[in-house]
Amino acid sequence: MQQLADRSTTLTPSLTLAIDAKAKKLKADGVDVCGFGAGEPDFDTPQHIKDAAIAALQAGFTKYTPSSGTPELRAAIAAKLKTENGLDYKPSQVIVNCGAKHSCYNAIIATCNPGDEVIIPAPFWLSYPEMVKLAGAIPVIVPTSEANGFKLTPDQFRDAMTPATKLIILNSPGNPTGSVYSADELKALAEVALEEEILMLSDEIYEKITYDGTAFTSLASLGKEIYDLTITVNGFSKAYSMTGWRLGYIAAPEPIAAAIDSIQSHSTSNPTSFAQKGALAGLKGDQSFIGEMVKAFSERRAYMHDRLTKIPGITCVKPMGAFYMLPNISSFGLSSESFCTKLLEQQNVACVPGVAFGSDAHMRLSYASSMENITKGLDRIEAFCASLRA
Ligand SMILES: Cc1ncc(COP(=O)(O)O)c(C=O)c1O
């Protein structure tokens, strides 16, 4: 008897984890590995956020909350979305989930039927296509070009549309591209979505992390018709360095929010009670931590980009947000997996092959790590590339 459901066998095994496991094994064996795989800020959660969660625990705030989150947190998120993003959501339209990953998943299963097509610009965050497959829907991958800063154009979007298209996923600032869409670029894409009433999932988890004065725009703020088709996803992981706390949220038109509320009430129920108190303190407290973190990322980004683009054979689009760099390594004539495996074996540097994100011409480096790690790692990458060219 076939024990596993089809949905669990169609998932793509995570390449990221394979390289990560090798890197961890080397580290455990005492090898000095330079890791560039991190998908999370290398800063601790601010103390006032921890204190609020500790106080909540000690006060016995350890029971179920409403499955969509506490009323006070939902209200604080609605207020944040209004003041920071120009978005009018009532607290009832805000559903707090166990991380932005969970938010994306809930949004997709709440809206996509088997056979529906979901447009995903590539390079993409690697969980999107797998979530779409879990819903029985079909990921339609649309490659973007480096010349256009890895951004989807309205024509590319229109060309990818079929009568089965249900949803497009936009992620700005993007992982792994670091690209940030301007308000005009988002509006032009949204106008294509409006033509056929395609839903838009706007993953805004890297909202706070942009560089060189690049403005962030929340898709749903661009007009009532766009708002009506948009599911906004955000969370606490990246901005407040709370990845392990597992707290994200969606904000959506009433019927979609209600559907997600219902799905959540029968699956995970509420996100952790005392973690929600920490998130509330994050939203209401001093925000200066974010600026300091982004300043550190900005310095590392400038250094890493400068070093990478000086290596013969490598080109690299300058990321305008998030904390990843996506150099093009195709001139070396290796697949991204082979390049990254050799780089790990020969120089003890762990990067993620671009094929995991839908682009075999690239590899991804995270600069959410110390300057010391970055400097040492780049010395080794330089030596590795020179050896390939020798
Ligand atoms: C684009 C994108 N969306 C969502 C997530 C998930 O965030 P969370 O940790 O809040 O689930 C990540 C995490 O790496 C991400 O890169």
The ligand as an SDF file (V2000), in Angstrom:
LIG
                    3D

 16 16  0  0  0  0  0  0  0  0999 V2000
   10.5040   35.8170    1.6150 C   0  0  0  0  0  0  0  0  0  0  0  0
   10.2470   35.1790    2.9210 C   0  0  0  0  0  0  0  0  0  0  0  0
    8.9860   35.0510    3.3370 N   0  0  0  0  0  0  0  0  0  0  0  0
    8.6920   34.4690    4.5080 C   0  0  0  0  0  0  0  0  0  0  0  0
    9.6890   33.9560    5.3100 C   0  0  0  0  0  0  0  0  0  0  0  0
    9.3140   33.2630    6.5850 C   0  0  0  0  0  0  0  0  0  0  0  0
    9.4140   34.0590    7.7000 O   0  0  0  0  0  0  0  0  0  0  0  0
    9.0020   33.5150    9.1370 P   0  0  0  0  0  0  0  0  0  0  0  0
   10.2630   33.1420    9.8180 O   0  0  0  0  0  0  0  0  0  0  0  0
    8.3000   34.6800    9.7830 O   0  0  0  0  0  0  0  0  0  0  0  0
    8.0840   32.3630    8.9460 O   0  0  0  0  0  0  0  0  0  0  0  0
   11.0220   34.0540    4.9190 C   0  0  0  0  0  0  0  0  0  0  0  0
   12.0920   33.4780    5.7520 C   0  0  0  0  0  0  0  0  0  0  0  0
   13.2110   33.2730    5.3620 O   0  0  0  0  0  0  0  0  0  0  0  0
   11.3100   34.6870    3.6980 C   0  0  0  0  0  0  0  0  0  0  0  0
   12.5870   34.8140    3.2650 O   0  0  0  0  0  0  0  0  0  0  0  0
  1  2  1  0
  2  3  1  0
  2 15  2  0
  3  4  2  0
  4  5  1  0
  5  6  1  0
  5 12  2  0
  6  7  1  0
  7  8  1  0
  8  9  2  0
  8 10  1  0
  8 11  1  0
 12 13  1  0
 12 15  1  0
 13 14  2  0
 15 16  1  0
M  END
$$$$
